[in-house]
Amino acid sequence: MSRLLLSAAGLLLLSSVSFAAPAKPVVKPVALVCPVTGEKIASVKDAVGSSVYKGKKYYFCCSSCKPAFDAAPAKYVKTAAAH
């Protein structure tokens, strides 16, 4: 009888664990800087556009920065790395 109670208690414990919410990953804030002007951007939502260059995504502070970056991305990547 005690073996049956231990088995039932173990199953109950395991079933309650499976319904627990998964832990949320800790996300560190990222500093966003326009690679053309060096201006800080408050968030991705505040960025005016974005471009991908060599697998990395760059965000822009205004509508004129994206075309300038797209024309010569290697020139502006150095600016972004400095910030």
C-alpha positions, 0 to 999 in steps of 0.5 A: 500500500505504501508503494502505491501511495509513493508512486501516486505522489511521484506522478502527482509531483511530475505532472505539476512540474510539466505544467510550470511556465518556462523561464523567460530568458534574460535579455540585455538592452542593446545600444542602437547607434546609427552607423551613418551619423553616430546618433543614438536610437532609443529602440528598434521601434524608433529606428526609421529603417534597417539594412543587413550587411554581412549578416548584421542588421543596422538601424538608422535614425532618419530616412536619409541615412539608409540610402547613404549606408546602402550605397557604401556600407563598408564605409559606415560599418567602421563608424558603427564599430567605433560606437 
